[in-house]
C-alpha cells in the first residue's frame, strides 16, 4: 500500500525487484522479439537495431529520489516507488535516418498502448542556442488484446520505455554521458561542447541528404535506351568537357549508369549497392576514361559468348558457379584482354582462353 515512508517503500520496491528479476528479463526478451517482428513488416525500417535492458535496482531508487521523492513528500502524496519507474524495462530502436524515427513511432503507436510520449528532438529544436541529445521516448505497454494472449499474459503488468533514435543520435548519447561537466562550466568550454553537439546534428541531417541525393541521382540517370544509343560506335571517347559530360553525347561511367546496364543484362538480379559501387571503381581504375556507352558496347559484343561459356563451365565437374559480376568480368576481358586482364585470376583467364580457342577452331 502506498505511503510517505521512503525507507519502507524502498524495502517494498527491492523485494518486488528481486522477486521479479527473472520475469523482467523474460519480458525484455519478449518485447525485443515483438519489436523486431513488427519492424520486419516494413522494408524501409527492417534494418533498425533493437536492444533492451532491465534497469538496475539501485539506479531505479536513485532516479526516484532525484525526480519524484521531494515533490511527492512535500505534497503529502503517498507513493509506491514502482509506479514512478516507467523505464524499469528499457528498449531502444536505433534506425539510420531522422525521418525513420517518425516511421517507427507510427508503427509502434498502432501496436501498443501509448502511456506517454516525450519528444526530445522537438524540445531541442524549440531553442536557438542549445544543442544536445535528440530522440523520441515512448512509455508503452501491451494492448489489452496482446495481454490476453498466452505468450504475453505474464508480462501484462510491465510497462516499458522505448527510445527511438538515429545512429548519430545514439552515438552522441554515448559521448554525452562521458562529458561529466556540461552546465556550470566556463563559457569557452560550454561553447566547445555545443559546437560538438551541433556537428552531430549536422551529420544526422547530411546523412539523410546523401540518401536523398543518391536517390535523385539514380532517378536522373537516363534509361537504358539512352545509354544504348551511345553504344552505337566503339570509337575512343571524346575528351571530357568542363561540366563532366563528354562531348559527342558520351557520359563517364559511374555506379548509377553501370547499375542501369547491369539490370538490362541481368533482369532478375537484385544488385547490392556496395557491390555495384565497388565493381564500378574497379572498372574505372583500369580504364579511367571509359564511358557508359563503351561499357555497354563491351557487354553487348561479348555477353553471348560469355553466357555460352558460363553454361559449359557450370556443367563441368571441376567447374563452379559464375555470378553476374563474374560474367561482367569475363565480358570486359573478352572485349579488351590487355586492359582488363587483371579482373580475372590466372586460372580463370587460362580456362576461358582455352574454351575460346576451342570454339574458334570448332573443337569445343
C-alpha positions as CSV (number, residue, x, y, z in Angstrom):
1,X,0.0,0.0,0.0
2,X,1.5,3.4,-0.9
3,X,2.8,5.6,1.9
4,X,5.1,8.5,2.7
5,X,7.7,6.3,4.4
6,X,10.6,6.2,1.9
7,X,12.6,3.6,3.9
8,X,9.6,1.2,3.9
9,X,8.8,1.9,0.3
10,X,12.4,1.2,-0.6
11,X,12.2,-2.2,1.0
12,X,8.9,-3.0,-0.8
13,X,10.5,-2.0,-4.1
14,X,13.6,-4.0,-3.6
15,X,11.6,-7.1,-2.6
16,X,9.4,-6.6,-5.8
17,X,12.5,-6.2,-7.9
18,X,14.3,-9.2,-6.6
19,X,11.2,-11.4,-6.9
20,X,10.6,-10.2,-10.5
21,X,14.1,-10.3,-11.8
22,X,13.8,-13.4,-14.0
23,X,10.3,-12.4,-15.2
24,X,11.6,-8.9,-16.2
25,X,14.4,-10.4,-18.1
26,X,11.9,-12.6,-20.0
27,X,9.6,-9.7,-20.6
28,X,12.5,-7.7,-22.1
29,X,13.4,-10.5,-24.4
30,X,9.8,-10.9,-25.4
31,X,9.4,-7.2,-26.2
32,X,12.7,-7.2,-28.2
33,X,11.4,-10.2,-30.3
34,X,8.0,-8.5,-30.8
35,X,9.6,-5.2,-31.9
36,X,11.9,-6.9,-34.4
37,X,8.9,-8.8,-35.8
38,X,7.0,-5.6,-36.3
39,X,9.9,-3.7,-37.9
40,X,10.4,-6.6,-40.3
41,X,6.9,-5.8,-41.8
42,X,8.2,-2.5,-43.2
43,X,11.3,-2.9,-45.5
44,X,12.2,0.8,-45.0
45,X,12.9,0.2,-41.3
46,X,13.5,-3.5,-41.2
47,X,17.3,-2.9,-40.7
48,X,16.8,-0.9,-37.5
49,X,18.6,-2.3,-34.4
50,X,16.6,-3.3,-31.3
51,X,18.2,-3.7,-27.9
52,X,17.0,-3.6,-24.4
53,X,17.9,-3.8,-20.7
54,X,16.4,-4.2,-17.3
55,X,17.2,-1.1,-15.2
56,X,19.5,-1.7,-12.3
57,X,17.7,-1.8,-9.0
58,X,19.7,0.8,-7.1
59,X,19.6,3.1,-10.2
60,X,15.8,2.9,-10.0
61,X,15.9,4.1,-6.4
62,X,18.4,6.9,-7.3
63,X,16.1,8.1,-10.1
64,X,13.1,8.1,-7.8
65,X,14.9,10.2,-5.2
66,X,16.2,12.6,-7.8
67,X,13.0,13.2,-9.7
68,X,10.0,12.4,-7.5
69,X,10.6,12.0,-3.8
70,X,10.9,15.6,-2.7
71,X,7.8,16.8,-4.6
72,X,5.6,13.8,-3.5
73,X,6.5,14.2,0.1
74,X,6.2,18.0,0.1
75,X,2.7,17.5,-1.3
76,X,1.9,14.7,1.2
77,X,1.0,12.3,-1.6
78,X,1.5,8.7,-0.7
79,X,3.6,6.8,-3.2
80,X,4.8,3.4,-4.4
81,X,8.2,3.7,-6.0
82,X,7.4,1.1,-8.6
83,X,4.6,3.2,-10.0
84,X,7.1,6.1,-10.8
85,X,9.8,4.0,-12.6
86,X,8.3,3.8,-16.1
87,X,11.6,2.6,-17.6
88,X,12.2,-0.4,-15.4
89,X,12.2,-2.2,-18.8
90,X,14.0,-0.1,-21.3
91,X,14.1,-0.8,-25.0
92,X,15.8,1.1,-27.8
93,X,15.3,1.1,-31.6
94,X,18.2,2.6,-33.5
95,X,17.4,3.5,-37.1
96,X,19.5,5.1,-39.8
97,X,17.8,8.3,-40.8
98,X,15.9,11.1,-39.0
99,X,12.7,10.6,-40.9
100,X,12.7,6.9,-40.0
101,X,12.1,7.8,-36.3
102,X,8.6,9.0,-37.2
103,X,8.0,5.9,-39.3
104,X,8.9,3.7,-36.3
105,X,6.8,5.8,-34.0
106,X,3.8,5.4,-36.2
107,X,4.3,1.6,-36.4
108,X,4.7,1.3,-32.7
109,X,1.7,3.5,-31.9
110,X,-0.6,1.2,-33.8
111,X,0.6,-1.9,-32.0
112,X,1.0,-0.8,-28.3
113,X,-0.9,1.2,-25.8
114,X,0.8,4.6,-25.5
115,X,1.0,5.9,-22.0
116,X,3.2,9.0,-22.7
117,X,5.5,10.4,-25.4
118,X,8.4,12.7,-24.8
119,X,9.9,14.2,-28.0
120,X,13.5,15.3,-27.1
121,X,14.1,16.4,-30.7
122,X,11.1,18.8,-30.6
123,X,12.2,20.2,-27.3
124,X,15.7,20.8,-28.6
125,X,14.5,22.5,-31.8
126,X,12.4,24.9,-29.8
127,X,15.6,26.6,-28.5
128,X,18.0,28.6,-30.7
129,X,21.1,28.4,-28.5
130,X,21.3,24.8,-27.3
131,X,22.3,21.5,-28.7
132,X,22.3,18.1,-27.2
133,X,20.6,14.7,-27.1
134,X,17.7,14.1,-29.5
135,X,15.4,11.2,-29.7
136,X,11.8,10.1,-29.1
137,X,10.9,8.4,-25.8
138,X,7.6,6.5,-25.5
139,X,6.1,4.9,-22.4
140,X,4.3,1.8,-23.6
141,X,2.5,-1.3,-22.5
142,X,1.0,-4.2,-24.3
143,X,-2.5,-3.7,-25.7
144,X,-5.4,-5.4,-24.0
145,X,-5.6,-7.9,-26.9
146,X,-1.9,-8.9,-26.5
147,X,-2.2,-9.1,-22.8
148,X,-4.8,-11.7,-23.3
149,X,-2.5,-13.9,-25.4
150,X,-0.9,-16.8,-23.7
151,X,2.6,-15.9,-24.8
152,X,2.3,-12.3,-23.3
153,X,0.0,-12.9,-20.4
154,X,2.8,-13.0,-17.8
155,X,4.2,-9.6,-19.0
156,X,1.0,-7.6,-18.9
157,X,1.9,-5.8,-15.7
158,X,5.2,-4.5,-17.1
159,X,5.1,-1.2,-19.0
160,X,8.3,-0.2,-20.7
161,X,10.1,2.8,-22.1
162,X,11.0,2.7,-25.8
163,X,13.7,5.1,-27.1
164,X,13.7,5.7,-30.8
165,X,16.8,7.4,-32.2
166,X,19.1,7.5,-35.2
167,X,22.6,6.0,-35.3
168,X,24.1,9.5,-35.0
169,X,21.8,10.4,-32.1
170,X,22.8,7.2,-30.4
171,X,26.5,7.9,-30.8
172,X,26.1,11.4,-29.4
173,X,24.1,10.0,-26.4
174,X,27.1,7.7,-25.6
175,X,29.6,10.5,-25.8
176,X,27.4,13.0,-24.0
177,X,27.3,10.7,-21.0
178,X,31.1,10.7,-21.0
179,X,31.2,14.5,-20.7
180,X,30.9,14.9,-16.9
181,X,30.6,18.7,-16.6
182,X,28.2,20.4,-19.0
183,X,26.3,23.2,-17.2
184,X,28.1,25.2,-14.5
185,X,31.3,25.4,-16.5
186,X,33.3,28.2,-18.2
187,X,31.6,29.7,-21.3
188,X,34.5,28.7,-23.6
189,X,34.1,25.0,-22.6
190,X,30.4,25.2,-22.9
191,X,30.7,26.6,-26.5
192,X,33.0,23.8,-27.5
193,X,30.5,21.2,-26.2
194,X,27.7,22.9,-28.1
195,X,29.8,23.0,-31.2
196,X,30.5,19.3,-31.0
197,X,26.7,18.6,-30.5
198,X,25.9,20.8,-33.5
199,X,28.3,18.8,-35.6
200,X,26.5,15.6,-34.7
201,X,23.2,17.3,-35.6
202,X,24.7,18.4,-38.9
203,X,25.9,14.8,-39.6
204,X,22.4,13.4,-39.0
205,X,21.0,15.9,-41.5
206,X,23.7,15.3,-44.1
207,X,23.4,11.6,-43.8
208,X,19.7,11.9,-44.8
209,X,20.6,14.4,-47.6
210,X,23.1,12.0,-49.0
211,X,20.5,9.3,-49.1
212,X,18.1,11.6,-50.9
213,X,20.8,12.9,-53.2
214,X,21.7,9.3,-54.2
215,X,18.1,8.5,-55.0
216,X,17.7,11.6,-57.1
217,X,21.0,10.9,-58.9
218,X,19.8,7.4,-59.7
219,X,16.5,8.7,-60.9
220,X,18.2,11.2,-63.1
221,X,20.3,8.5,-64.8
222,X,18.9,8.0,-68.3
223,X,17.0,4.9,-69.1
224,X,18.9,2.1,-70.8
225,X,17.6,3.1,-74.3
226,X,19.6,6.3,-74.0
227,X,22.8,4.5,-73.0
228,X,22.2,2.1,-75.8
229,X,22.2,5.0,-78.3
230,X,25.7,6.0,-77.0
231,X,26.9,2.5,-77.7
232,X,26.5,2.5,-81.5
233,X,30.2,3.1,-82.1
234,X,33.2,1.6,-80.3
235,X,35.3,4.6,-81.2
236,X,37.5,6.1,-78.5
237,X,35.7,8.5,-76.2
238,X,35.9,12.3,-76.8
239,X,37.6,14.5,-74.3
240,X,35.7,15.4,-71.1
241,X,34.1,18.8,-71.1
242,X,34.3,21.2,-68.1
243,X,30.8,20.1,-66.9
244,X,31.9,16.5,-66.6
245,X,29.7,15.5,-69.6
246,X,31.8,14.2,-72.5
247,X,31.3,15.8,-75.9
248,X,29.6,14.0,-78.6
249,X,26.9,12.6,-76.2
250,X,29.3,10.5,-74.1
251,X,29.0,10.3,-70.4
252,X,31.5,8.9,-67.9
253,X,30.7,5.5,-66.4
254,X,29.5,5.8,-62.8
255,X,27.8,3.4,-60.4
256,X,24.3,4.6,-61.4
257,X,24.8,4.0,-65.1
258,X,26.5,0.7,-64.5
259,X,23.5,-0.4,-62.5
260,X,21.2,0.5,-65.3
261,X,23.3,-1.5,-67.7
262,X,23.6,-4.5,-65.4
263,X,19.9,-4.6,-64.8
264,X,19.4,-4.7,-68.6
265,X,21.6,-7.8,-69.0
266,X,20.6,-9.4,-65.7
267,X,16.9,-8.6,-65.4
268,X,16.0,-10.8,-62.5
269,X,19.1,-9.8,-60.4
270,X,18.8,-7.7,-57.3
271,X,22.1,-5.9,-57.1
272,X,23.6,-4.8,-53.8
273,X,24.6,-1.1,-53.9
274,X,28.0,-1.6,-52.3
275,X,28.9,-4.3,-54.8
276,X,27.9,-2.2,-57.8
277,X,29.9,0.7,-56.3
278,X,33.0,-1.4,-55.8
279,X,32.8,-3.0,-59.2
280,X,32.5,0.4,-60.9
281,X,35.5,1.6,-59.1
282,X,37.5,-1.5,-60.2
283,X,36.5,-0.9,-63.8
284,X,37.2,2.8,-63.9
285,X,40.6,2.3,-62.2
286,X,41.6,0.0,-65.1
287,X,40.1,2.4,-67.7
288,X,39.7,5.9,-66.2
289,X,38.2,7.2,-69.5
290,X,35.6,4.6,-70.0
291,X,32.1,5.9,-70.8
292,X,28.8,4.2,-70.0
293,X,28.4,3.8,-73.8
294,X,31.7,2.0,-74.1
295,X,31.0,-0.3,-71.2
296,X,27.6,-1.2,-72.6
297,X,29.2,-1.8,-76.0
298,X,31.7,-4.2,-74.5
299,X,28.8,-6.0,-72.8
300,X,26.7,-6.2,-76.0
301,X,29.6,-7.5,-78.0
302,X,30.7,-10.3,-75.7
303,X,27.8,-11.3,-73.5
304,X,26.6,-14.0,-75.9
305,X,29.9,-15.9,-75.9
306,X,30.3,-15.4,-72.1
307,X,26.9,-16.8,-71.5
308,X,27.6,-19.9,-73.6
309,X,30.9,-20.3,-71.7
310,X,29.1,-20.0,-68.4
311,X,26.7,-22.8,-69.4
312,X,29.7,-25.1,-70.3
313,X,31.7,-24.1,-67.3
314,X,29.0,-24.7,-64.8
315,X,28.2,-28.1,-66.3
316,X,31.8,-29.3,-65.8
317,X,32.6,-31.5,-62.8
318,X,35.6,-29.2,-61.9
319,X,33.6,-26.0,-62.7
320,X,31.7,-23.7,-60.4
321,X,29.0,-21.0,-60.5
322,X,29.5,-17.7,-62.3
323,X,27.5,-14.9,-60.8
324,X,26.6,-11.7,-62.6
325,X,29.8,-9.9,-61.6
326,X,31.9,-12.8,-62.8
327,X,30.1,-12.7,-66.1
328,X,30.8,-9.0,-66.5
329,X,34.4,-9.5,-65.7
330,X,34.7,-12.1,-68.4
331,X,32.9,-9.8,-70.8
332,X,35.4,-7.0,-70.2
333,X,38.3,-9.4,-70.5
334,X,36.9,-10.7,-73.8
335,X,36.5,-7.2,-75.1
336,X,40.0,-5.9,-74.1
337,X,42.3,-8.5,-72.6
338,X,45.2,-6.1,-72.2
339,X,43.2,-3.5,-70.3
340,X,41.0,-5.8,-68.2
341,X,43.2,-8.9,-67.8
342,X,43.7,-8.3,-64.1
343,X,39.9,-8.7,-63.5
344,X,40.3,-12.5,-63.8
345,X,42.6,-14.8,-62.0
346,X,45.4,-16.6,-63.9
347,X,43.4,-19.8,-63.8
348,X,40.1,-18.2,-64.9
349,X,41.9,-16.5,-67.8
350,X,43.6,-19.7,-68.9
351,X,40.3,-21.7,-68.7
352,X,38.4,-19.0,-70.6
353,X,41.1,-18.7,-73.2
354,X,41.2,-22.4,-73.8
355,X,37.5,-22.5,-74.3
356,X,37.6,-19.6,-76.7
357,X,40.3,-21.2,-78.7
358,X,38.4,-24.5,-78.9
359,X,35.3,-22.5,-80.0
360,X,37.3,-20.7,-82.7
361,X,38.5,-24.0,-84.2
362,X,35.2,-25.7,-83.9
363,X,36.5,-28.4,-81.4
364,X,34.6,-27.0,-78.4
